[in-house]
Amino acid sequence: MNTAVNVIEPLLLNAQVTDDEIIAHLVDGRTISVPLVWSWRLTKATPEQRRHFEIIGDGQGIHWPDLDEDISIEGMLYGSPARRTKVAATRLTEKGAGSSD
């Protein structure tokens, strides 16, 4: 038995960033959101920096040019938070868990 599966790539139509969430409106009508804390760069950014984003490609993700941050729609769907760079993680360890870098 052959089963044909027509997989449609999830694509972004529009997005918004609140103080708590990244909300993505997809072209297929779904709306998904993830906690803002998934991106340590966005968590530390100003509201103006959070609002200044671009849609990547045909809607595969979101790019914040002022922060050099990218989040893919697939990452949002599959639960892949942004990882801290090795330098940022080292600074955090050196300063202690309560400090910010």
A tleap script that builds the chain and sets N, CA, C and O, in Angstrom:
source leaprc.protein.ff14SB
mol = sequence {
  NMET ASN THR ALA VAL ASN VAL ILE GLU PRO
  LEU LEU LEU ASN ALA GLN VAL THR ASP ASP
  GLU ILE ILE ALA HIE LEU VAL ASP GLY ARG
  THR ILE SER VAL PRO LEU VAL TRP SER TRP
  ARG LEU THR LYS ALA THR PRO GLU GLN ARG
  ARG HIE PHE GLU ILE ILE GLY ASP GLY GLN
  GLY ILE HIE TRP PRO ASP LEU ASP GLU ASP
  ILE SER ILE GLU GLY MET LEU TYR GLY SER
  PRO ALA ARG ARG THR LYS VAL ALA ALA THR
  ARG LEU THR GLU LYS GLY ALA GLY SER SER
  CASP
}
set mol.1.N position { 0.847 -1.180 0.000 }
set mol.1.CA position { 0.000 0.000 0.000 }
set mol.1.C position { 0.890 1.241 0.000 }
set mol.1.O position { 1.783 1.368 0.838 }
set mol.2.N position { 0.656 2.118 -0.903 }
set mol.2.CA position { 1.368 3.396 -0.960 }
set mol.2.C position { 0.484 4.495 -0.399 }
set mol.2.O position { -0.698 4.608 -0.724 }
set mol.3.N position { 1.087 5.282 0.436 }
set mol.3.CA position { 0.370 6.423 0.987 }
set mol.3.C position { 1.117 7.683 0.598 }
set mol.3.O position { 2.274 7.874 0.973 }
set mol.4.N position { 0.457 8.527 -0.144 }
set mol.4.CA position { 1.070 9.795 -0.533 }
set mol.4.C position { 0.747 10.837 0.526 }
set mol.4.O position { -0.411 11.045 0.888 }
set mol.5.N position { 1.778 11.472 1.004 }
set mol.5.CA position { 1.601 12.516 2.005 }
set mol.5.C position { 2.026 13.829 1.393 }
set mol.5.O position { 3.160 13.980 0.938 }
set mol.6.N position { 1.125 14.761 1.385 }
set mol.6.CA position { 1.409 16.079 0.858 }
set mol.6.C position { 1.766 16.990 2.026 }
set mol.6.O position { 0.892 17.576 2.665 }
set mol.7.N position { 3.062 17.100 2.293 }
set mol.7.CA position { 3.531 17.909 3.417 }
set mol.7.C position { 3.657 19.356 2.960 }
set mol.7.O position { 4.366 19.662 2.002 }
set mol.8.N position { 2.973 20.215 3.646 }
set mol.8.CA position { 3.028 21.637 3.340 }
set mol.8.C position { 3.888 22.311 4.396 }
set mol.8.O position { 3.622 22.207 5.593 }
set mol.9.N position { 4.916 23.000 3.938 }
set mol.9.CA position { 5.807 23.701 4.855 }
set mol.9.C position { 5.048 24.810 5.572 }
set mol.9.O position { 4.355 25.598 4.929 }
set mol.10.N position { 5.170 24.882 6.904 }
set mol.10.CA position { 4.500 25.969 7.621 }
set mol.10.C position { 5.185 27.296 7.296 }
set mol.10.O position { 6.398 27.432 7.460 }
set mol.11.N position { 4.407 28.262 6.839 }
set mol.11.CA position { 4.967 29.560 6.454 }
set mol.11.C position { 4.288 30.685 7.218 }
set mol.11.O position { 3.090 30.646 7.498 }
set mol.12.N position { 5.086 31.681 7.541 }
set mol.12.CA position { 4.631 32.837 8.295 }
set mol.12.C position { 3.940 33.853 7.395 }
set mol.12.O position { 4.446 34.199 6.328 }
set mol.13.N position { 2.800 34.318 7.830 }
set mol.13.CA position { 2.107 35.410 7.153 }
set mol.13.C position { 2.453 36.734 7.825 }
set mol.13.O position { 2.780 37.714 7.156 }
set mol.14.N position { 2.376 36.751 9.158 }
set mol.14.CA position { 2.661 37.946 9.936 }
set mol.14.C position { 3.000 37.526 11.364 }
set mol.14.O position { 2.703 36.406 11.782 }
set mol.15.N position { 3.619 38.429 12.095 }
set mol.15.CA position { 4.002 38.113 13.469 }
set mol.15.C position { 3.864 39.343 14.350 }
set mol.15.O position { 3.791 40.473 13.867 }
set mol.16.N position { 3.830 39.099 15.634 }
set mol.16.CA position { 3.866 40.178 16.612 }
set mol.16.C position { 4.623 39.672 17.833 }
set mol.16.O position { 4.646 38.477 18.127 }
set mol.17.N position { 5.234 40.605 18.523 }
set mol.17.CA position { 5.994 40.277 19.719 }
set mol.17.C position { 5.449 41.130 20.852 }
set mol.17.O position { 5.432 42.359 20.775 }
set mol.18.N position { 5.008 40.460 21.898 }
set mol.18.CA position { 4.517 41.166 23.079 }
set mol.18.C position { 5.601 41.130 24.150 }
set mol.18.O position { 6.714 40.674 23.890 }
set mol.19.N position { 5.289 41.599 25.330 }
set mol.19.CA position { 6.241 41.534 26.438 }
set mol.19.C position { 6.470 40.097 26.908 }
set mol.19.O position { 7.435 39.820 27.621 }
set mol.20.N position { 5.570 39.175 26.501 }
set mol.20.CA position { 5.634 37.804 26.993 }
set mol.20.C position { 5.732 36.729 25.916 }
set mol.20.O position { 6.160 35.611 26.200 }
set mol.21.N position { 5.338 37.054 24.671 }
set mol.21.CA position { 5.215 36.023 23.644 }
set mol.21.C position { 5.686 36.487 22.273 }
set mol.21.O position { 5.713 37.678 21.963 }
set mol.22.N position { 6.055 35.502 21.467 }
set mol.22.CA position { 6.248 35.690 20.037 }
set mol.22.C position { 5.063 34.978 19.393 }
set mol.22.O position { 4.897 33.769 19.559 }
set mol.23.N position { 4.251 35.713 18.670 }
set mol.23.CA position { 3.029 35.170 18.085 }
set mol.23.C position { 3.168 35.170 16.569 }
set mol.23.O position { 3.463 36.200 15.963 }
set mol.24.N position { 2.954 34.007 15.964 }
set mol.24.CA position { 3.092 33.864 14.517 }
set mol.24.C position { 1.752 33.471 13.912 }
set mol.24.O position { 1.109 32.521 14.358 }
set mol.25.N position { 1.341 34.212 12.893 }
set mol.25.CA position { 0.135 33.909 12.140 }
set mol.25.C position { 0.600 33.256 10.841 }
set mol.25.O position { 1.318 33.868 10.050 }
set mol.26.N position { 0.186 32.009 10.630 }
set mol.26.CA position { 0.653 31.242 9.484 }
set mol.26.C position { -0.295 31.383 8.294 }
set mol.26.O position { -1.470 31.712 8.457 }
set mol.27.N position { 0.231 31.131 7.098 }
set mol.27.CA position { -0.571 31.282 5.885 }
set mol.27.C position { -1.722 30.283 5.833 }
set mol.27.O position { -2.709 30.525 5.138 }
set mol.28.N position { -1.618 29.158 6.557 }
set mol.28.CA position { -2.697 28.164 6.536 }
set mol.28.C position { -3.793 28.464 7.553 }
set mol.28.O position { -4.714 27.665 7.725 }
set mol.29.N position { -3.699 29.624 8.236 }
set mol.29.CA position { -4.747 30.034 9.162 }
set mol.29.C position { -4.443 29.764 10.628 }
set mol.29.O position { -5.149 30.258 11.507 }
set mol.30.N position { -3.401 28.987 10.903 }
set mol.30.CA position { -3.054 28.711 12.295 }
set mol.30.C position { -2.340 29.914 12.913 }
set mol.30.O position { -1.689 30.702 12.227 }
set mol.31.N position { -2.484 30.021 14.219 }
set mol.31.CA position { -1.727 30.986 15.007 }
set mol.31.C position { -0.995 30.196 16.078 }
set mol.31.O position { -1.601 29.423 16.819 }
set mol.32.N position { 0.319 30.399 16.153 }
set mol.32.CA position { 1.120 29.712 17.159 }
set mol.32.C position { 1.877 30.757 17.967 }
set mol.32.O position { 2.122 31.867 17.494 }
set mol.33.N position { 2.239 30.393 19.177 }
set mol.33.CA position { 3.014 31.325 19.992 }
set mol.33.C position { 3.987 30.541 20.860 }
set mol.33.O position { 3.765 29.378 21.196 }
set mol.34.N position { 5.072 31.220 21.210 }
set mol.34.CA position { 6.060 30.664 22.137 }
set mol.34.C position { 6.402 31.746 23.147 }
set mol.34.O position { 6.246 32.934 22.866 }
set mol.35.N position { 6.864 31.343 24.315 }
set mol.35.CA position { 7.248 32.344 25.318 }
set mol.35.C position { 8.431 33.179 24.825 }
set mol.35.O position { 9.335 32.662 24.168 }
set mol.36.N position { 8.417 34.437 25.139 }
set mol.36.CA position { 9.515 35.331 24.758 }
set mol.36.C position { 10.844 34.850 25.334 }
set mol.36.O position { 11.890 35.061 24.720 }
set mol.37.N position { 10.822 34.219 26.482 }
set mol.37.CA position { 12.050 33.761 27.113 }
set mol.37.C position { 12.755 32.671 26.308 }
set mol.37.O position { 13.885 32.306 26.635 }
set mol.38.N position { 12.118 32.146 25.267 }
set mol.38.CA position { 12.788 31.200 24.380 }
set mol.38.C position { 13.951 31.868 23.667 }
set mol.38.O position { 14.864 31.189 23.197 }
set mol.39.N position { 13.926 33.178 23.582 }
set mol.39.CA position { 15.020 33.907 22.951 }
set mol.39.C position { 15.636 34.841 23.976 }
set mol.39.O position { 15.034 35.853 24.333 }
set mol.40.N position { 16.828 34.514 24.453 }
set mol.40.CA position { 17.464 35.368 25.451 }
set mol.40.C position { 17.777 36.740 24.869 }
set mol.40.O position { 17.784 37.733 25.597 }
set mol.41.N position { 18.040 36.807 23.554 }
set mol.41.CA position { 18.304 38.119 22.945 }
set mol.41.C position { 17.048 38.988 22.950 }
set mol.41.O position { 17.119 40.178 23.257 }
set mol.42.N position { 15.902 38.401 22.612 }
set mol.42.CA position { 14.656 39.169 22.608 }
set mol.42.C position { 14.234 39.542 24.024 }
set mol.42.O position { 13.664 40.612 24.239 }
set mol.43.N position { 14.507 38.677 24.981 }
set mol.43.CA position { 14.171 38.971 26.371 }
set mol.43.C position { 14.896 40.219 26.855 }
set mol.43.O position { 14.339 41.021 27.605 }
set mol.44.N position { 16.146 40.375 26.419 }
set mol.44.CA position { 16.953 41.513 26.847 }
set mol.44.C position { 16.743 42.761 25.979 }
set mol.44.O position { 17.207 43.843 26.338 }
set mol.45.N position { 16.060 42.624 24.856 }
set mol.45.CA position { 15.902 43.724 23.900 }
set mol.45.C position { 14.864 44.742 24.369 }
set mol.45.O position { 14.020 44.458 25.219 }
set mol.46.N position { 14.956 45.927 23.790 }
set mol.46.CA position { 13.944 46.954 24.047 }
set mol.46.C position { 12.688 46.618 23.242 }
set mol.46.O position { 12.756 45.854 22.279 }
set mol.47.N position { 11.546 47.181 23.630 }
set mol.47.CA position { 10.324 46.955 22.842 }
set mol.47.C position { 10.493 47.379 21.369 }
set mol.47.O position { 9.963 46.726 20.470 }
set mol.48.N position { 11.224 48.459 21.132 }
set mol.48.CA position { 11.455 48.922 19.764 }
set mol.48.C position { 12.259 47.891 18.973 }
set mol.48.O position { 11.955 47.622 17.811 }
set mol.49.N position { 13.286 47.315 19.602 }
set mol.49.CA position { 14.087 46.288 18.927 }
set mol.49.C position { 13.260 45.044 18.643 }
set mol.49.O position { 13.428 44.411 17.601 }
set mol.50.N position { 12.382 44.694 19.547 }
set mol.50.CA position { 11.511 43.520 19.337 }
set mol.50.C position { 10.556 43.738 18.174 }
set mol.50.O position { 10.274 42.809 17.418 }
set mol.51.N position { 10.062 44.952 18.027 }
set mol.51.CA position { 9.103 45.244 16.950 }
set mol.51.C position { 9.769 45.333 15.580 }
set mol.51.O position { 9.090 45.216 14.560 }
set mol.52.N position { 11.089 45.539 15.539 }
set mol.52.CA position { 11.796 45.687 14.268 }
set mol.52.C position { 12.274 44.309 13.793 }
set mol.52.O position { 13.384 43.887 14.117 }
set mol.53.N position { 11.431 43.616 13.026 }
set mol.53.CA position { 11.781 42.301 12.511 }
set mol.53.C position { 11.433 42.205 11.037 }
set mol.53.O position { 10.685 43.021 10.499 }
set mol.54.N position { 11.988 41.196 10.403 }
set mol.54.CA position { 11.735 40.925 8.989 }
set mol.54.C position { 11.336 39.466 8.847 }
set mol.54.O position { 11.803 38.609 9.598 }
set mol.55.N position { 10.480 39.192 7.891 }
set mol.55.CA position { 10.122 37.805 7.591 }
set mol.55.C position { 11.221 37.224 6.709 }
set mol.55.O position { 11.620 37.842 5.722 }
set mol.56.N position { 11.707 36.048 7.060 }
set mol.56.CA position { 12.782 35.390 6.323 }
set mol.56.C position { 12.213 34.629 5.134 }
set mol.56.O position { 11.239 33.887 5.265 }
set mol.57.N position { 12.833 34.823 3.969 }
set mol.57.CA position { 12.464 34.075 2.766 }
set mol.57.C position { 11.002 34.211 2.418 }
set mol.57.O position { 10.462 35.315 2.349 }
set mol.58.N position { 10.370 33.081 2.200 }
set mol.58.CA position { 8.942 33.048 1.848 }
set mol.58.C position { 8.062 32.901 3.079 }
set mol.58.O position { 6.866 32.635 2.960 }
set mol.59.N position { 8.645 33.072 4.261 }
set mol.59.CA position { 7.893 32.939 5.499 }
set mol.59.C position { 8.410 31.823 6.382 }
set mol.59.O position { 7.698 31.351 7.269 }
set mol.60.N position { 9.646 31.394 6.149 }
set mol.60.CA position { 10.219 30.309 6.945 }
set mol.60.C position { 10.553 30.729 8.380 }
set mol.60.O position { 10.694 29.872 9.252 }
set mol.61.N position { 10.679 32.014 8.632 }
set mol.61.CA position { 11.027 32.442 9.977 }
set mol.61.C position { 11.027 33.944 10.125 }
set mol.61.O position { 10.560 34.679 9.255 }
set mol.62.N position { 11.568 34.386 11.259 }
set mol.62.CA position { 11.604 35.801 11.612 }
set mol.62.C position { 13.051 36.178 11.924 }
set mol.62.O position { 13.767 35.433 12.594 }
set mol.63.N position { 13.470 37.343 11.432 }
set mol.63.CA position { 14.828 37.847 11.688 }
set mol.63.C position { 14.729 39.225 12.317 }
set mol.63.O position { 13.985 40.083 11.844 }
set mol.64.N position { 15.492 39.430 13.398 }
set mol.64.CA position { 15.590 40.727 14.057 }
set mol.64.C position { 16.977 41.282 13.739 }
set mol.64.O position { 17.950 40.885 14.380 }
set mol.65.N position { 17.092 42.194 12.764 }
set mol.65.CA position { 18.408 42.675 12.333 }
set mol.65.C position { 19.184 43.417 13.413 }
set mol.65.O position { 20.412 43.329 13.451 }
set mol.66.N position { 18.512 44.133 14.279 }
set mol.66.CA position { 19.204 44.875 15.335 }
set mol.66.C position { 19.819 43.952 16.387 }
set mol.66.O position { 20.733 44.342 17.113 }
set mol.67.N position { 19.305 42.724 16.459 }
set mol.67.CA position { 19.728 41.785 17.497 }
set mol.67.C position { 20.473 40.582 16.942 }
set mol.67.O position { 20.990 39.767 17.706 }
set mol.68.N position { 20.534 40.463 15.620 }
set mol.68.CA position { 21.118 39.299 14.964 }
set mol.68.C position { 20.477 38.018 15.487 }
set mol.68.O position { 21.175 37.063 15.831 }
set mol.69.N position { 19.159 38.001 15.545 }
set mol.69.CA position { 18.392 36.858 16.053 }
set mol.69.C position { 17.471 36.333 14.963 }
set mol.69.O position { 16.834 37.110 14.252 }
set mol.70.N position { 17.404 35.018 14.834 }
set mol.70.CA position { 16.509 34.357 13.887 }
set mol.70.C position { 15.739 33.277 14.623 }
set mol.70.O position { 16.303 32.548 15.439 }
set mol.71.N position { 14.453 33.177 14.333 }
set mol.71.CA position { 13.631 32.095 14.868 }
set mol.71.C position { 12.836 31.524 13.706 }
set mol.71.O position { 12.135 32.248 13.000 }
set mol.72.N position { 12.953 30.221 13.518 }
set mol.72.CA position { 12.227 29.571 12.429 }
set mol.72.C position { 10.826 29.180 12.883 }
set mol.72.O position { 10.582 28.951 14.068 }
set mol.73.N position { 9.923 29.109 11.931 }
set mol.73.CA position { 8.566 28.663 12.241 }
set mol.73.C position { 8.599 27.197 12.666 }
set mol.73.O position { 7.890 26.805 13.593 }
set mol.74.N position { 9.407 26.394 12.002 }
set mol.74.CA position { 9.535 24.994 12.410 }
set mol.74.C position { 10.047 24.883 13.840 }
set mol.74.O position { 9.585 24.033 14.601 }
set mol.75.N position { 11.001 25.740 14.211 }
set mol.75.CA position { 11.503 25.743 15.583 }
set mol.75.C position { 10.407 26.077 16.582 }
set mol.75.O position { 10.344 25.494 17.665 }
set mol.76.N position { 9.545 27.017 16.215 }
set mol.76.CA position { 8.424 27.362 17.090 }
set mol.76.C position { 7.468 26.178 17.215 }
set mol.76.O position { 6.979 25.882 18.305 }
set mol.77.N position { 7.206 25.506 16.103 }
set mol.77.CA position { 6.271 24.379 16.115 }
set mol.77.C position { 6.812 23.178 16.875 }
set mol.77.O position { 6.062 22.489 17.567 }
set mol.78.N position { 8.105 22.926 16.751 }
set mol.78.CA position { 8.685 21.725 17.332 }
set mol.78.C position { 9.351 21.957 18.680 }
set mol.78.O position { 9.927 21.034 19.256 }
set mol.79.N position { 9.276 23.175 19.183 }
set mol.79.CA position { 9.794 23.436 20.521 }
set mol.79.C position { 11.293 23.533 20.613 }
set mol.79.O position { 11.919 22.840 21.416 }
set mol.80.N position { 11.881 24.396 19.788 }
set mol.80.CA position { 13.335 24.569 19.789 }
set mol.80.C position { 13.707 25.982 20.213 }
set mol.80.O position { 13.852 26.860 19.363 }
set mol.81.N position { 13.865 26.218 21.513 }
set mol.81.CA position { 14.261 27.556 21.972 }
set mol.81.C position { 15.653 27.928 21.476 }
set mol.81.O position { 16.467 27.055 21.177 }
set mol.82.N position { 15.917 29.214 21.392 }
set mol.82.CA position { 17.241 29.698 20.980 }
set mol.82.C position { 18.254 29.321 22.044 }
set mol.82.O position { 17.989 29.431 23.241 }
set mol.83.N position { 19.415 28.876 21.596 }
set mol.83.CA position { 20.486 28.527 22.527 }
set mol.83.C position { 21.409 29.718 22.701 }
set mol.83.O position { 21.638 30.489 21.769 }
set mol.84.N position { 21.929 29.854 23.896 }
set mol.84.CA position { 22.923 30.896 24.137 }
set mol.84.C position { 24.209 30.508 23.445 }
set mol.84.O position { 24.559 29.331 23.358 }
set mol.85.N position { 24.903 31.515 22.955 }
set mol.85.CA position { 26.206 31.246 22.363 }
set mol.85.C position { 27.156 30.790 23.457 }
set mol.85.O position { 26.895 31.023 24.638 }
set mol.86.N position { 28.231 30.158 23.092 }
set mol.86.CA position { 29.213 29.684 24.074 }
set mol.86.C position { 29.778 30.850 24.883 }
set mol.86.O position { 29.997 30.726 26.088 }
set mol.87.N position { 30.014 31.981 24.220 }
set mol.87.CA position { 30.545 33.167 24.906 }
set mol.87.C position { 29.540 33.670 25.936 }
set mol.87.O position { 29.921 33.974 27.066 }
set mol.88.N position { 28.268 33.765 25.569 }
set mol.88.CA position { 27.249 34.254 26.495 }
set mol.88.C position { 27.077 33.302 27.669 }
set mol.88.O position { 26.922 33.746 28.806 }
set mol.89.N position { 27.104 32.000 27.410 }
set mol.89.CA position { 26.968 31.024 28.490 }
set mol.89.C position { 28.152 31.108 29.448 }
set mol.89.O position { 27.979 30.991 30.661 }
set mol.90.N position { 29.350 31.308 28.912 }
set mol.90.CA position { 30.542 31.429 29.753 }
set mol.90.C position { 30.448 32.668 30.631 }
set mol.90.O position { 30.767 32.612 31.819 }
set mol.91.N position { 30.017 33.777 30.064 }
set mol.91.CA position { 29.865 35.017 30.843 }
set mol.91.C position { 28.858 34.827 31.973 }
set mol.91.O position { 29.074 35.284 33.096 }
set mol.92.N position { 27.752 34.146 31.662 }
set mol.92.CA position { 26.723 33.916 32.670 }
set mol.92.C position { 27.277 33.082 33.813 }
set mol.92.O position { 27.014 33.375 34.980 }
set mol.93.N position { 28.034 32.056 33.492 }
set mol.93.CA position { 28.635 31.204 34.510 }
set mol.93.C position { 29.620 31.991 35.366 }
set mol.93.O position { 29.649 31.835 36.587 }
set mol.94.N position { 30.424 32.835 34.727 }
set mol.94.CA position { 31.420 33.620 35.455 }
set mol.94.C position { 30.768 34.650 36.383 }
set mol.94.O position { 31.274 34.915 37.474 }
set mol.95.N position { 29.642 35.229 35.945 }
set mol.95.CA position { 28.982 36.264 36.738 }
set mol.95.C position { 28.061 35.684 37.800 }
set mol.95.O position { 27.720 36.354 38.775 }
set mol.96.N position { 27.664 34.436 37.603 }
set mol.96.CA position { 26.699 33.830 38.523 }
set mol.96.C position { 25.342 33.791 37.868 }
set mol.96.O position { 25.039 34.617 37.006 }
set mol.97.N position { 24.544 32.866 38.256 }
set mol.97.CA position { 23.253 32.633 37.614 }
set mol.97.C position { 22.297 33.811 37.718 }
set mol.97.O position { 21.412 33.950 36.873 }
set mol.98.N position { 22.445 34.655 38.716 }
set mol.98.CA position { 21.535 35.789 38.886 }
set mol.98.C position { 21.868 36.994 38.046 }
set mol.98.O position { 21.086 37.943 38.003 }
set mol.99.N position { 23.006 36.990 37.373 }
set mol.99.CA position { 23.427 38.145 36.581 }
set mol.99.C position { 22.981 37.996 35.147 }
set mol.99.O position { 22.719 36.887 34.682 }
set mol.100.N position { 22.895 39.101 34.450 }
set mol.100.CA position { 22.575 39.064 33.034 }
set mol.100.C position { 23.770 39.543 32.245 }
set mol.100.O position { 24.574 40.339 32.732 }
set mol.101.N position { 23.886 39.038 30.984 }
set mol.101.CA position { 25.014 39.479 30.151 }
set mol.101.C position { 24.563 40.390 29.068 }
set mol.101.O position { 25.379 40.856 28.274 }
savepdb mol mol.pdb
quit
